[in-house]
Amino acid sequence: MARRSTVYKGWTRTAPGGRAVEPTDGSSPVKQSVLDTSGIESTDLFAPLPAEVLEALREHATVRSLSRNEVLFHEGDVSDALYVIRDGRMAMATHSSDGRETVLAVLEEGGLFGELPLFDDAPRSADARALTDTTVVELSYAPVRAVLKERPELLWVIVRLLVQRLRATDVALADAVFLDVPARTAKRLLDLAGADARFTLPVTQEELAAMVGASRERVNKAISLFVKLGWLEIEGRSNYRILDRQSLEDRASL
């Protein structure tokens, strides 16, 4: 599957393992322990837990505020915690040796990530970067493992989550093989729009190209074609309006 470059300029990051980088201006680190650690109950993994177990997990949780383009962790970093998005958007991405990027997933409120090393202690398999100002709840692996030991039925929830991700990966691989760039572009735009006719692109043009698996120029060419055909309208720099959803859906399957 093709991987394309994205711009790293302006990216910031925290230290490996989820530790906050100490600021140089004497202010407090970004990572803060706060009382309000709500958000973990919104995930499929933790939703079945009784209130007292959720409360116990919250005692071990930390809320982190990320600025747009801040990298929470890099591929290869030591893994020691999972994360739940309370608000904002995160991108999971991998890079080739020459720096070309593939965006594997864009996660929104309630999204769970960083959970795979919970089982094998392997390093991070992808970068996690905030696409917008984002708040995440960080939960170290130790208390989660304790809950799984006491409630092994939750392992089936994790199996279902992993199966969903595996199926999504299968679809992405099939798209890369069988769909051309305009089809993949149409499909990604529809994914980002959801059920809305009007939507704001939550990623940059370079990031959209990385999601499609093509160059920015080819993706922009496909979008220009959709505009010319009357399927799509661009309002401002990143505001889009779908004018003919059926035609766009048909093109996404060709």
Buried (B, 14 or more C-beta within 10 A) or exposed (E): EBBBBBEEEEBBBBBBEBEBEEEEEEEEEBBEEEEEBBBBBBBBBBEEBEEEBBEBBBEBBBBBBBEBBBBBBBBEBBBBBBBBBBBBBBBBBBBEEEEBBBBBBBBBBBBBBBBBBBEEEEBBBBBBBBBBBBBBBBBBBEBBEEBBEEBEEBEEBBEEBEEEEEEEEEEBEEBBEEBEBBBBBBBBBBEBBEEEEEBEBBBBBBBBBBBBBBBBEBBBBBBEBBBEEEBBBBEEEBEBEBBBBEBBBEBBEE
